Amino acid sequence: MEKVVVGGQSLRKVLLPSLIVFGVAFALVVIVYGLDSIAPGVHDVFHDFRHVIGIPCH
Amino acid sequence: MEFKPVDWKRGIICGVIAGAVWGCLAITINTASRAFIFEETLLHRLITFTVGGAIFGMVVSGVLSMTHYWMSFRNIFLEAICISVSLWGILEAGGILLHFIKPGRFHLDIAQIVQGIFLAFIMGVLLGFLWKIGKRANC
């Protein structure tokens, strides 16, 4: 089997965007479940958003 | 065997644009469906839905960037829809779990859940469309 490596990426180029995506994924979880203990006020701010996308809420 | 670089930049930009548009669409769709009666002002909704949509779009698009080269689908639309609905399903599963832990605190609403699946589908279509445009522009 032939192995071809196309356009190698530097660690910084790969690490930074992947960290951004994982950070954003964490923010999504905080917003979706309204985790006030992590971000105070996030529950009330995104209350309508949570209901509209179908996530159980009070 | 071929290793291709992950195009993060395109993924993140497409995700933010698709998500912001999706957030505004979500307001319109919910206004029409009345699955949930809005409690906040229009300005507040526009800001939160755009921010929330952009964040959801970035995550879906980021996962799409990572999985694009080994997913077996030949159609970017199908890939985006599959990832979007799957991610929404994971979040919903967490919500259902919370409902079973604290039923008095987290209420399940079937109309909102059906709307959520539909919105996740729409996110996939929007993202697939933007990825297709981005690919053509790169050619």
N, CA and C atoms of all chains as a GROMACS GRO file, in nm:
protein
  591
    1MET      N    1   0.085  -0.120   0.000
    1MET     CA    2   0.000   0.000   0.000
    1MET      C    3   0.089   0.126   0.000
    2GLU      N    4   0.057   0.217  -0.087
    2GLU     CA    5   0.135   0.339  -0.096
    2GLU      C    6   0.090   0.437   0.013
    3LYS      N    7   0.187   0.497   0.082
    3LYS     CA    8   0.154   0.595   0.186
    3LYS      C    9   0.195   0.733   0.140
    4VAL      N   10   0.100   0.823   0.133
    4VAL     CA   11   0.129   0.960   0.089
    4VAL      C   12   0.087   1.057   0.199
    5VAL      N   13   0.177   1.142   0.240
    5VAL     CA   14   0.141   1.243   0.340
    5VAL      C   15   0.130   1.376   0.267
    6VAL      N   16   0.012   1.435   0.270
    6VAL     CA   17  -0.011   1.560   0.197
    6VAL      C   18  -0.012   1.677   0.295
    7GLY      N   19   0.074   1.773   0.270
    7GLY     CA   20   0.072   1.900   0.346
    7GLY      C   21   0.074   1.884   0.496
    8GLY      N   22   0.188   1.851   0.554
    8GLY     CA   23   0.197   1.837   0.699
    8GLY      C   24   0.166   1.967   0.770
    9GLN      N   25   0.096   1.959   0.888
    9GLN     CA   26   0.059   2.081   0.960
    9GLN      C   27   0.144   2.094   1.086
   10SER      N   28   0.183   2.217   1.118
   10SER     CA   29   0.260   2.239   1.238
   10SER      C   30   0.170   2.220   1.360
   11LEU      N   31   0.233   2.195   1.474
   11LEU     CA   32   0.157   2.169   1.598
   11LEU      C   33   0.068   2.286   1.633
   12ARG      N   34   0.122   2.408   1.616
   12ARG     CA   35   0.045   2.528   1.651
   12ARG      C   36  -0.079   2.542   1.562
   13LYS      N   37  -0.060   2.510   1.432
   13LYS     CA   38  -0.170   2.524   1.337
   13LYS      C   39  -0.282   2.426   1.367
   14VAL      N   40  -0.248   2.311   1.422
   14VAL     CA   41  -0.349   2.209   1.451
   14VAL      C   42  -0.404   2.228   1.592
   15LEU      N   43  -0.315   2.257   1.685
   15LEU     CA   44  -0.354   2.264   1.826
   15LEU      C   45  -0.449   2.381   1.855
   16LEU      N   46  -0.417   2.496   1.799
   16LEU     CA   47  -0.499   2.616   1.828
   16LEU      C   48  -0.644   2.601   1.783
   17PRO      N   49  -0.668   2.563   1.654
   17PRO     CA   50  -0.809   2.548   1.614
   17PRO      C   51  -0.881   2.437   1.689
   18SER      N   52  -0.810   2.328   1.718
   18SER     CA   53  -0.878   2.218   1.790
   18SER      C   54  -0.912   2.261   1.932
   19LEU      N   55  -0.824   2.341   1.993
   19LEU     CA   56  -0.854   2.394   2.128
   19LEU      C   57  -0.975   2.487   2.122
   20ILE      N   58  -0.981   2.568   2.015
   20ILE     CA   59  -1.096   2.659   1.998
   20ILE      C   60  -1.225   2.578   1.989
   21VAL      N   61  -1.224   2.473   1.906
   21VAL     CA   62  -1.345   2.391   1.888
   21VAL      C   63  -1.385   2.323   2.019
   22PHE      N   64  -1.287   2.270   2.092
   22PHE     CA   65  -1.320   2.205   2.220
   22PHE      C   66  -1.370   2.307   2.324
   23GLY      N   67  -1.310   2.425   2.322
   23GLY     CA   68  -1.356   2.532   2.412
   23GLY      C   69  -1.498   2.573   2.380
   24VAL      N   70  -1.528   2.584   2.251
   24VAL     CA   71  -1.662   2.622   2.207
   24VAL      C   72  -1.761   2.509   2.242
   25ALA      N   73  -1.716   2.384   2.227
   25ALA     CA   74  -1.803   2.270   2.262
   25ALA      C   75  -1.838   2.274   2.411
   26PHE      N   76  -1.741   2.313   2.493
   26PHE     CA   77  -1.765   2.326   2.637
   26PHE      C   78  -1.865   2.438   2.664
   27ALA      N   79  -1.848   2.550   2.591
   27ALA     CA   80  -1.942   2.663   2.605
   27ALA      C   81  -2.082   2.621   2.565
   28LEU      N   82  -2.091   2.536   2.462
   28LEU     CA   83  -2.222   2.487   2.416
   28LEU      C   84  -2.292   2.406   2.526
   29VAL      N   85  -2.215   2.321   2.593
   29VAL     CA   86  -2.271   2.240   2.702
   29VAL      C   87  -2.319   2.331   2.817
   30VAL      N   88  -2.238   2.434   2.848
   30VAL     CA   89  -2.276   2.528   2.955
   30VAL      C   90  -2.406   2.600   2.920
   31ILE      N   91  -2.419   2.641   2.792
   31ILE     CA   92  -2.540   2.713   2.748
   31ILE      C   93  -2.660   2.619   2.746
   32VAL      N   94  -2.641   2.501   2.687
   32VAL     CA   95  -2.753   2.408   2.667
   32VAL      C   96  -2.813   2.362   2.800
   33TYR      N   97  -2.728   2.338   2.899
   33TYR     CA   98  -2.780   2.291   3.029
   33TYR      C   99  -2.794   2.405   3.130
   34GLY      N  100  -2.759   2.527   3.088
   34GLY     CA  101  -2.775   2.643   3.177
   34GLY      C  102  -2.698   2.628   3.307
   35LEU      N  103  -2.570   2.595   3.297
   35LEU     CA  104  -2.488   2.568   3.416
   35LEU      C  105  -2.445   2.699   3.483
   36ASP      N  106  -2.530   2.749   3.570
   36ASP     CA  107  -2.503   2.876   3.639
   36ASP      C  108  -2.380   2.870   3.729
   37SER      N  109  -2.347   2.749   3.775
   37SER     CA  110  -2.230   2.734   3.863
   37SER      C  111  -2.100   2.762   3.786
   38ILE      N  112  -2.102   2.744   3.653
   38ILE     CA  113  -1.983   2.770   3.571
   38ILE      C  114  -1.986   2.913   3.517
   39ALA      N  115  -2.101   2.955   3.465
   39ALA     CA  116  -2.117   3.091   3.412
   39ALA      C  117  -2.244   3.150   3.472
   40PRO      N  118  -2.232   3.230   3.578
   40PRO     CA  119  -2.351   3.286   3.644
   40PRO      C  120  -2.440   3.364   3.546
   41GLY      N  121  -2.570   3.334   3.549
   41GLY     CA  122  -2.665   3.405   3.464
   41GLY      C  123  -2.693   3.339   3.331
   42VAL      N  124  -2.611   3.238   3.295
   42VAL     CA  125  -2.626   3.176   3.162
   42VAL      C  126  -2.761   3.106   3.147
   43HIS      N  127  -2.815   3.057   3.257
   43HIS     CA  128  -2.944   2.985   3.253
   43HIS      C  129  -3.056   3.078   3.205
   44ASP      N  130  -3.064   3.197   3.265
   44ASP     CA  131  -3.170   3.292   3.229
   44ASP      C  132  -3.146   3.354   3.091
   45VAL      N  133  -3.020   3.383   3.061
   45VAL     CA  134  -2.989   3.449   2.934
   45VAL      C  135  -3.029   3.362   2.815
   46PHE      N  136  -3.000   3.231   2.822
   46PHE     CA  137  -3.028   3.142   2.709
   46PHE      C  138  -3.151   3.055   2.732
   47HIS      N  139  -3.243   3.102   2.818
   47HIS     CA  140  -3.362   3.023   2.851
   47HIS      C  141  -3.450   2.994   2.728
   48ASP      N  142  -3.480   3.097   2.650
   48ASP     CA  143  -3.564   3.080   2.531
   48ASP      C  144  -3.495   2.990   2.428
   49PHE      N  145  -3.366   3.011   2.410
   49PHE     CA  146  -3.288   2.934   2.314
   49PHE      C  147  -3.296   2.784   2.347
   50ARG      N  148  -3.280   2.754   2.475
   50ARG     CA  149  -3.283   2.615   2.522
   50ARG      C  150  -3.417   2.550   2.490
   51HIS      N  151  -3.526   2.620   2.517
   51HIS     CA  152  -3.659   2.565   2.491
   51HIS      C  153  -3.682   2.544   2.342
   52VAL      N  154  -3.641   2.641   2.261
   52VAL     CA  155  -3.667   2.633   2.117
   52VAL      C  156  -3.594   2.516   2.054
   53ILE      N  157  -3.472   2.484   2.101
   53ILE     CA  158  -3.399   2.370   2.041
   53ILE      C  159  -3.436   2.238   2.108
   54GLY      N  160  -3.534   2.242   2.200
   54GLY     CA  161  -3.592   2.118   2.253
   54GLY      C  162  -3.524   2.057   2.373
   55ILE      N  163  -3.438   2.132   2.442
   55ILE     CA  164  -3.370   2.080   2.560
   55ILE      C  165  -3.461   2.100   2.682
   56PRO      N  166  -3.485   1.995   2.765
   56PRO     CA  167  -3.573   2.010   2.882
   56PRO      C  168  -3.527   2.120   2.976
   57CYS      N  169  -3.624   2.198   3.023
   57CYS     CA  170  -3.595   2.311   3.112
   57CYS      C  171  -3.715   2.331   3.204
   58HIS      N  172  -3.704   2.425   3.296
   58HIS     CA  173  -3.815   2.446   3.389
   58HIS      C  174  -3.930   2.522   3.322
   59MET      N  175  -0.247   0.477   0.164
   59MET     CA  176  -0.308   0.556   0.271
   59MET      C  177  -0.273   0.703   0.253
   60GLU      N  178  -0.372   0.788   0.267
   60GLU     CA  179  -0.348   0.930   0.242
   60GLU      C  180  -0.393   1.014   0.361
   61PHE      N  181  -0.304   1.100   0.408
   61PHE     CA  182  -0.339   1.191   0.516
   61PHE      C  183  -0.362   1.330   0.457
   62LYS      N  184  -0.476   1.387   0.486
   62LYS     CA  185  -0.503   1.521   0.434
   62LYS      C  186  -0.515   1.618   0.550
   63PRO      N  187  -0.468   1.741   0.532
   63PRO     CA  188  -0.478   1.838   0.640
   63PRO      C  189  -0.623   1.876   0.669
   64VAL      N  190  -0.652   1.899   0.796
   64VAL     CA  191  -0.787   1.942   0.834
   64VAL      C  192  -0.799   2.092   0.809
   65ASP      N  193  -0.901   2.130   0.734
   65ASP     CA  194  -0.920   2.272   0.702
   65ASP      C  195  -1.004   2.336   0.813
   66TRP      N  196  -0.936   2.371   0.922
   66TRP     CA  197  -1.004   2.427   1.040
   66TRP      C  198  -1.067   2.562   1.012
   67LYS      N  199  -0.990   2.645   0.940
   67LYS     CA  200  -1.035   2.783   0.917
   67LYS      C  201  -1.169   2.785   0.846
   68ARG      N  202  -1.178   2.706   0.737
   68ARG     CA  203  -1.303   2.701   0.663
   68ARG      C  204  -1.416   2.647   0.751
   69GLY      N  205  -1.381   2.544   0.829
   69GLY     CA  206  -1.481   2.482   0.916
   69GLY      C  207  -1.537   2.581   1.016
   70ILE      N  208  -1.449   2.656   1.080
   70ILE     CA  209  -1.494   2.749   1.184
   70ILE      C  210  -1.575   2.863   1.123
   71ILE      N  211  -1.526   2.919   1.012
   71ILE     CA  212  -1.598   3.031   0.948
   71ILE      C  213  -1.736   2.986   0.899
   72CYS      N  214  -1.740   2.870   0.831
   72CYS     CA  215  -1.869   2.819   0.782
   72CYS      C  216  -1.965   2.794   0.900
   73GLY      N  217  -1.910   2.741   1.009
   73GLY     CA  218  -1.992   2.711   1.126
   73GLY      C  219  -2.054   2.835   1.188
   74VAL      N  220  -1.972   2.941   1.198
   74VAL     CA  221  -2.023   3.066   1.258
   74VAL      C  222  -2.132   3.126   1.170
   75ILE      N  223  -2.108   3.130   1.038
   75ILE     CA  224  -2.209   3.189   0.947
   75ILE      C  225  -2.338   3.107   0.949
   76ALA      N  226  -2.323   2.974   0.931
   76ALA     CA  227  -2.442   2.887   0.928
   76ALA      C  228  -2.518   2.896   1.060
   77GLY      N  229  -2.444   2.900   1.171
   77GLY     CA  230  -2.506   2.904   1.302
   77GLY      C  231  -2.581   3.034   1.328
   78ALA      N  232  -2.522   3.145   1.285
   78ALA     CA  233  -2.589   3.275   1.304
   78ALA      C  234  -2.719   3.281   1.224
   79VAL      N  235  -2.713   3.233   1.098
   79VAL     CA  236  -2.834   3.229   1.014
   79VAL      C  237  -2.936   3.134   1.076
   80TRP      N  238  -2.886   3.020   1.123
   80TRP     CA  239  -2.972   2.918   1.185
   80TRP      C  240  -3.043   2.972   1.310
   81GLY      N  241  -2.974   3.053   1.388
   81GLY     CA  242  -3.034   3.113   1.508
   81GLY      C  243  -3.153   3.201   1.472
   82CYS      N  244  -3.136   3.282   1.367
   82CYS     CA  245  -3.247   3.369   1.322
   82CYS      C  246  -3.361   3.285   1.265
   83LEU      N  247  -3.325   3.177   1.192
   83LEU     CA  248  -3.428   3.086   1.139
   83LEU      C  249  -3.505   3.018   1.252
   84ALA      N  250  -3.433   2.984   1.359
   84ALA     CA  251  -3.497   2.917   1.474
   84ALA      C  252  -3.604   3.007   1.535
   85ILE      N  253  -3.575   3.138   1.544
   85ILE     CA  254  -3.675   3.232   1.597
   85ILE      C  255  -3.799   3.231   1.507
   86THR      N  256  -3.776   3.238   1.375
   86THR     CA  257  -3.887   3.242   1.279
   86THR      C  258  -3.970   3.113   1.286
   87ILE      N  259  -3.901   2.999   1.288
   87ILE     CA  260  -3.971   2.869   1.289
   87ILE      C  261  -4.052   2.854   1.418
   88ASN      N  262  -3.993   2.895   1.531
   88ASN     CA  263  -4.066   2.882   1.658
   88ASN      C  264  -4.185   2.979   1.664
   89THR      N  265  -4.169   3.096   1.604
   89THR     CA  266  -4.281   3.192   1.599
   89THR      C  267  -4.398   3.130   1.521
   90ALA      N  268  -4.363   3.059   1.412
   90ALA     CA  269  -4.468   2.997   1.330
   90ALA      C  270  -4.528   2.875   1.400
   91SER      N  271  -4.442   2.792   1.461
   91SER     CA  272  -4.490   2.666   1.520
   91SER      C  273  -4.556   2.687   1.658
   92ARG      N  274  -4.514   2.789   1.728
   92ARG     CA  275  -4.561   2.818   1.865
   92ARG      C  276  -4.534   2.701   1.962
   93ALA      N  277  -4.425   2.629   1.936
   93ALA     CA  278  -4.388   2.520   2.026
   93ALA      C  279  -4.348   2.575   2.163
   94PHE      N  280  -4.294   2.696   2.164
   94PHE     CA  281  -4.258   2.764   2.289
   94PHE      C  282  -4.294   2.911   2.276
   95ILE      N  283  -4.364   2.964   2.377
   95ILE     CA  284  -4.400   3.105   2.374
   95ILE      C  285  -4.283   3.185   2.430
   96PHE      N  286  -4.228   3.273   2.347
   96PHE     CA  287  -4.110   3.350   2.388
   96PHE      C  288  -4.138   3.434   2.512
   97GLU      N  289  -4.035   3.443   2.597
   97GLU     CA  290  -4.048   3.522   2.720
   97GLU      C  291  -3.962   3.648   2.717
   98GLU      N  292  -3.864   3.650   2.626
   98GLU     CA  293  -3.771   3.763   2.620
   98GLU      C  294  -3.807   3.858   2.505
   99THR      N  295  -3.742   3.974   2.503
   99THR     CA  296  -3.767   4.072   2.396
   99THR      C  297  -3.701   4.026   2.265
  100LEU      N  298  -3.744   4.086   2.155
  100LEU     CA  299  -3.690   4.048   2.023
  100LEU      C  300  -3.539   4.071   2.016
  101LEU      N  301  -3.493   4.185   2.069
  101LEU     CA  302  -3.350   4.217   2.065
  101LEU      C  303  -3.269   4.112   2.144
  102HIS      N  304  -3.320   4.078   2.263
  102HIS     CA  305  -3.254   3.978   2.346
  102HIS      C  306  -3.247   3.844   2.273
  103ARG      N  307  -3.359   3.808   2.210
  103ARG     CA  308  -3.366   3.682   2.135
  103ARG      C  309  -3.268   3.682   2.019
  104LEU      N  310  -3.265   3.793   1.944
  104LEU     CA  311  -3.175   3.801   1.828
  104LEU      C  312  -3.030   3.779   1.870
  105ILE      N  313  -2.992   3.842   1.983
  105ILE     CA  314  -2.853   3.828   2.030
  105ILE      C  315  -2.826   3.686   2.077
  106THR      N  316  -2.912   3.634   2.165
  106THR     CA  317  -2.885   3.501   2.223
  106THR      C  318  -2.894   3.390   2.119
  107PHE      N  319  -2.991   3.400   2.027
  107PHE     CA  320  -3.005   3.294   1.926
  107PHE      C  321  -2.890   3.299   1.826
  108THR      N  322  -2.843   3.421   1.795
  108THR     CA  323  -2.730   3.432   1.703
  108THR      C  324  -2.603   3.377   1.768
  109VAL      N  325  -2.581   3.414   1.894
  109VAL     CA  326  -2.461   3.365   1.966
  109VAL      C  327  -2.472   3.213   1.987
  110GLY      N  328  -2.586   3.167   2.037
  110GLY     CA  329  -2.605   3.024   2.061
  110GLY      C  330  -2.595   2.944   1.932
  111GLY      N  331  -2.655   2.997   1.825
  111GLY     CA  332  -2.649   2.929   1.695
  111GLY      C  333  -2.507   2.923   1.642
  112ALA      N  334  -2.434   3.036   1.656
  112ALA     CA  335  -2.295   3.039   1.607
  112ALA      C  336  -2.209   2.937   1.683
  113ILE      N  337  -2.233   2.924   1.813
  113ILE     CA  338  -2.156   2.827   1.893
  113ILE      C  339  -2.191   2.684   1.851
  114PHE      N  340  -2.320   2.656   1.835
  114PHE     CA  341  -2.361   2.523   1.790
  114PHE      C  342  -2.305   2.494   1.650
  115GLY      N  343  -2.312   2.595   1.562
  115GLY     CA  344  -2.260   2.579   1.426
  115GLY      C  345  -2.111   2.552   1.424
  116MET      N  346  -2.036   2.622   1.510
  116MET     CA  347  -1.891   2.600   1.517
  116MET      C  348  -1.858   2.459   1.561
  117VAL      N  349  -1.933   2.408   1.658
  117VAL     CA  350  -1.906   2.272   1.707
  117VAL      C  351  -1.938   2.170   1.598
  118VAL      N  352  -2.054   2.185   1.534
  118VAL     CA  353  -2.093   2.091   1.428
  118VAL      C  354  -1.990   2.096   1.314
  119SER      N  355  -1.954   2.218   1.275
  119SER     CA  356  -1.859   2.233   1.165
  119SER      C  357  -1.719   2.184   1.203
  120GLY      N  358  -1.682   2.204   1.330
  120GLY     CA  359  -1.552   2.155   1.377
  120GLY      C  360  -1.546   2.003   1.372
  121VAL      N  361  -1.653   1.939   1.415
  121VAL     CA  362  -1.658   1.792   1.410
  121VAL      C  363  -1.660   1.746   1.264
  122LEU      N  364  -1.731   1.820   1.180
  122LEU     CA  365  -1.736   1.787   1.037
  122LEU      C  366  -1.596   1.796   0.974
  123SER      N  367  -1.519   1.899   1.016
  123SER     CA  368  -1.382   1.914   0.965
  123SER      C  369  -1.296   1.793   1.003
  124MET      N  370  -1.315   1.745   1.126
  124MET     CA  371  -1.234   1.633   1.175
  124MET      C  372  -1.273   1.501   1.108
  125THR      N  373  -1.402   1.484   1.084
  125THR     CA  374  -1.450   1.353   1.037
  125THR      C  375  -1.470   1.347   0.886
  126HIS      N  376  -1.456   1.460   0.818
  126HIS     CA  377  -1.491   1.469   0.676
  126HIS      C  378  -1.417   1.366   0.589
  127TYR      N  379  -1.288   1.342   0.618
  127TYR     CA  380  -1.208   1.257   0.528
  127TYR      C  381  -1.223   1.108   0.553
  128TRP      N  382  -1.283   1.071   0.663
  128TRP     CA  383  -1.302   0.926   0.681
  128TRP      C  384  -1.449   0.884   0.690
  129MET      N  385  -1.540   0.980   0.682
  129MET     CA  386  -1.681   0.941   0.681
  129MET      C  387  -1.715   0.882   0.545
  130SER      N  388  -1.801   0.779   0.547
  130SER     CA  389  -1.826   0.704   0.424
  130SER      C  390  -1.926   0.770   0.330
  131PHE      N  391  -1.993   0.876   0.375
  131PHE     CA  392  -2.089   0.943   0.287
  131PHE      C  393  -2.015   1.010   0.171
  132ARG      N  394  -2.079   1.013   0.056
  132ARG     CA  395  -2.021   1.083  -0.059
  132ARG      C  396  -2.082   1.224  -0.072
  133ASN      N  397  -2.178   1.253   0.012
  133ASN     CA  398  -2.251   1.378   0.001
  133ASN      C  399  -2.228   1.462   0.127
  134ILE      N  400  -2.179   1.584   0.109
  134ILE     CA  401  -2.148   1.672   0.223
  134ILE      C  402  -2.275   1.707   0.302
  135PHE      N  403  -2.388   1.715   0.231
  135PHE     CA  404  -2.515   1.746   0.298
  135PHE      C  405  -2.550   1.636   0.398
  136LEU      N  406  -2.536   1.510   0.352
  136LEU     CA  407  -2.569   1.396   0.439
  136LEU      C  408  -2.476   1.392   0.560
  137GLU      N  409  -2.347   1.420   0.537
  137GLU     CA  410  -2.249   1.421   0.647
  137GLU      C  411  -2.286   1.527   0.750
  138ALA      N  412  -2.314   1.649   0.701
  138ALA     CA  413  -2.346   1.761   0.791
  138ALA      C  414  -2.475   1.733   0.868
  139ILE      N  415  -2.576   1.680   0.799
  139ILE     CA  416  -2.704   1.649   0.865
  139ILE      C  417  -2.682   1.541   0.971
  140CYS      N  418  -2.605   1.439   0.936
  140CYS     CA  419  -2.579   1.328   1.028
  140CYS      C  420  -2.509   1.379   1.155
  141ILE      N  421  -2.407   1.462   1.139
  141ILE     CA  422  -2.333   1.514   1.255
  141ILE      C  423  -2.420   1.609   1.337
  142SER      N  424  -2.492   1.697   1.270
  142SER     CA  425  -2.576   1.794   1.340
  142SER      C  426  -2.684   1.724   1.423
  143VAL      N  427  -2.754   1.629   1.361
  143VAL     CA  428  -2.862   1.559   1.432
  143VAL      C  429  -2.802   1.472   1.545
  144SER      N  430  -2.685   1.410   1.519
  144SER     CA  431  -2.622   1.327   1.623
  144SER      C  432  -2.581   1.411   1.744
  145LEU      N  433  -2.518   1.527   1.717
  145LEU     CA  434  -2.477   1.614   1.828
  145LEU      C  435  -2.597   1.664   1.908
  146TRP      N  436  -2.702   1.702   1.834
  146TRP     CA  437  -2.824   1.745   1.903
  146TRP      C  438  -2.879   1.630   1.987
  147GLY      N  439  -2.874   1.508   1.930
  147GLY     CA  440  -2.923   1.390   2.002
  147GLY      C  441  -2.846   1.365   2.131
  148ILE      N  442  -2.714   1.386   2.127
  148ILE     CA  443  -2.631   1.367   2.248
  148ILE      C  444  -2.672   1.469   2.355
  149LEU      N  445  -2.689   1.596   2.312
  149LEU     CA  446  -2.730   1.701   2.407
  149LEU      C  447  -2.870   1.672   2.462
  150GLU      N  448  -2.958   1.625   2.374
  150GLU     CA  449  -3.096   1.594   2.416
  150GLU      C  450  -3.095   1.477   2.516
  151ALA      N  451  -3.009   1.378   2.489
  151ALA     CA  452  -2.999   1.263   2.580
  151ALA      C  453  -2.960   1.310   2.720
  152GLY      N  454  -2.868   1.406   2.726
  152GLY     CA  455  -2.829   1.463   2.855
  152GLY      C  456  -2.946   1.532   2.922
  153GLY      N  457  -3.025   1.605   2.841
  153GLY     CA  458  -3.144   1.673   2.893
  153GLY      C  459  -3.247   1.574   2.945
  154ILE      N  460  -3.267   1.464   2.872
  154ILE     CA  461  -3.364   1.361   2.915
  154ILE      C  462  -3.316   1.297   3.045
  155LEU      N  463  -3.184   1.275   3.052
  155LEU     CA  464  -3.127   1.219   3.176
  155LEU      C  465  -3.154   1.312   3.294
  156LEU      N  466  -3.135   1.443   3.272
  156LEU     CA  467  -3.164   1.541   3.378
  156LEU      C  468  -3.312   1.537   3.417
  157HIS      N  469  -3.400   1.514   3.316
  157HIS     CA  470  -3.543   1.505   3.343
  157HIS      C  471  -3.573   1.388   3.437
  158PHE      N  472  -3.506   1.275   3.414
  158PHE     CA  473  -3.530   1.158   3.499
  158PHE      C  474  -3.470   1.176   3.639
  159ILE      N  475  -3.361   1.255   3.647
  159ILE     CA  476  -3.300   1.280   3.778
  159ILE      C  477  -3.384   1.379   3.858
  160LYS      N  478  -3.424   1.489   3.790
  160LYS     CA  479  -3.505   1.593   3.856
  160LYS      C  480  -3.628   1.624   3.771
  161PRO      N  481  -3.731   1.539   3.777
  161PRO     CA  482  -3.848   1.560   3.691
  161PRO      C  483  -3.923   1.691   3.719
  162GLY      N  484  -3.914   1.740   3.841
  162GLY     CA  485  -3.982   1.866   3.875
  162GLY      C  486  -3.911   1.988   3.822
  163ARG      N  487  -3.784   1.973   3.789
  163ARG     CA  488  -3.701   2.085   3.746
  163ARG      C  489  -3.689   2.092   3.593
  164PHE      N  490  -3.671   1.975   3.529
  164PHE     CA  491  -3.652   1.970   3.383
  164PHE      C  492  -3.772   1.899   3.319
  165HIS      N  493  -3.854   1.977   3.245
  165HIS     CA  494  -3.975   1.922   3.184
  165HIS      C  495  -3.951   1.886   3.038
  166LEU      N  496  -3.998   1.767   3.000
  166LEU     CA  497  -3.990   1.726   2.860
  166LEU      C  498  -4.110   1.782   2.785
  167ASP      N  499  -4.086   1.836   2.668
  167ASP     CA  500  -4.196   1.886   2.585
  167ASP      C  501  -4.176   1.827   2.444
  168ILE      N  502  -4.268   1.739   2.405
  168ILE     CA  503  -4.252   1.665   2.278
  168ILE      C  504  -4.249   1.761   2.158
  169ALA      N  505  -4.336   1.864   2.159
  169ALA     CA  506  -4.339   1.959   2.046
  169ALA      C  507  -4.203   2.029   2.030
  170GLN      N  508  -4.142   2.065   2.144
  170GLN     CA  509  -4.010   2.132   2.138
  170GLN      C  510  -3.901   2.034   2.092
  171ILE      N  511  -3.914   1.907   2.132
  171ILE     CA  512  -3.815   1.807   2.091
  171ILE      C  513  -3.823   1.784   1.939
  172VAL      N  514  -3.945   1.772   1.888
  172VAL     CA  515  -3.964   1.752   1.743
  172VAL      C  516  -3.908   1.874   1.668
  173GLN      N  517  -3.935   1.992   1.722
  173GLN     CA  518  -3.882   2.115   1.661
  173GLN      C  519  -3.729   2.115   1.664
  174GLY      N  520  -3.671   2.066   1.775
  174GLY     CA  521  -3.526   2.059   1.789
  174GLY      C  522  -3.463   1.968   1.684
  175ILE      N  523  -3.526   1.852   1.659
  175ILE     CA  524  -3.474   1.760   1.556
  175ILE      C  525  -3.479   1.829   1.420
  176PHE      N  526  -3.590   1.895   1.393
  176PHE     CA  527  -3.607   1.965   1.265
  176PHE      C  528  -3.500   2.075   1.250
  177LEU      N  529  -3.476   2.149   1.358
  177LEU     CA  530  -3.376   2.256   1.354
  177LEU      C  531  -3.235   2.200   1.334
  178ALA      N  532  -3.207   2.085   1.397
  178ALA     CA  533  -3.076   2.022   1.378
  178ALA      C  534  -3.058   1.981   1.232
  179PHE      N  535  -3.168   1.931   1.172
  179PHE     CA  536  -3.167   1.895   1.030
  179PHE      C  537  -3.137   2.019   0.944
  180ILE      N  538  -3.203   2.130   0.977
  180ILE     CA  539  -3.183   2.256   0.903
  180ILE      C  540  -3.037   2.302   0.915
  181MET      N  541  -2.980   2.288   1.036
  181MET     CA  542  -2.840   2.325   1.057
  181MET      C  543  -2.749   2.244   0.963
  182GLY      N  544  -2.777   2.114   0.950
  182GLY     CA  545  -2.700   2.029   0.860
  182GLY      C  546  -2.709   2.075   0.716
  183VAL      N  547  -2.829   2.109   0.673
  183VAL     CA  548  -2.850   2.156   0.535
  183VAL      C  549  -2.773   2.287   0.511
  184LEU      N  550  -2.785   2.381   0.606
  184LEU     CA  551  -2.715   2.510   0.592
  184LEU      C  552  -2.564   2.492   0.585
  185LEU      N  553  -2.514   2.407   0.675
  185LEU     CA  554  -2.370   2.384   0.682
  185LEU      C  555  -2.320   2.313   0.556
  186GLY      N  556  -2.396   2.215   0.510
  186GLY     CA  557  -2.360   2.143   0.387
  186GLY      C  558  -2.354   2.239   0.270
  187PHE      N  559  -2.451   2.329   0.264
  187PHE     CA  560  -2.457   2.429   0.157
  187PHE      C  561  -2.334   2.519   0.160
  188LEU      N  562  -2.299   2.567   0.280
  188LEU     CA  563  -2.183   2.656   0.293
  188LEU      C  564  -2.052   2.584   0.262
  189TRP      N  565  -2.043   2.458   0.306
  189TRP     CA  566  -1.922   2.379   0.277
  189TRP      C  567  -1.906   2.359   0.126
  190LYS      N  568  -2.019   2.335   0.059
  190LYS     CA  569  -2.016   2.314  -0.085
  190LYS      C  570  -1.968   2.442  -0.156
  191ILE      N  571  -2.020   2.555  -0.112
  191ILE     CA  572  -1.978   2.684  -0.169
  191ILE      C  573  -1.829   2.707  -0.144
  192GLY      N  574  -1.786   2.677  -0.018
  192GLY     CA  575  -1.645   2.694   0.020
  192GLY      C  576  -1.553   2.607  -0.064
  193LYS      N  577  -1.596   2.483  -0.091
  193LYS     CA  578  -1.515   2.390  -0.170
  193LYS      C  579  -1.500   2.442  -0.312
  194ARG      N  580  -1.609   2.490  -0.369
  194ARG     CA  581  -1.606   2.542  -0.506
  194ARG      C  582  -1.514   2.664  -0.513
  195ALA      N  583  -1.522   2.750  -0.410
  195ALA     CA  584  -1.440   2.871  -0.408
  195ALA      C  585  -1.291   2.834  -0.400
  196ASN      N  586  -1.258   2.724  -0.328
  196ASN     CA  587  -1.119   2.681  -0.316
  196ASN      C  588  -1.064   2.622  -0.444
  197CYS      N  589  -1.155   2.563  -0.526
  197CYS     CA  590  -1.112   2.501  -0.651
  197CYS      C  591  -1.056   2.609  -0.744
   0.00000   0.00000   0.00000
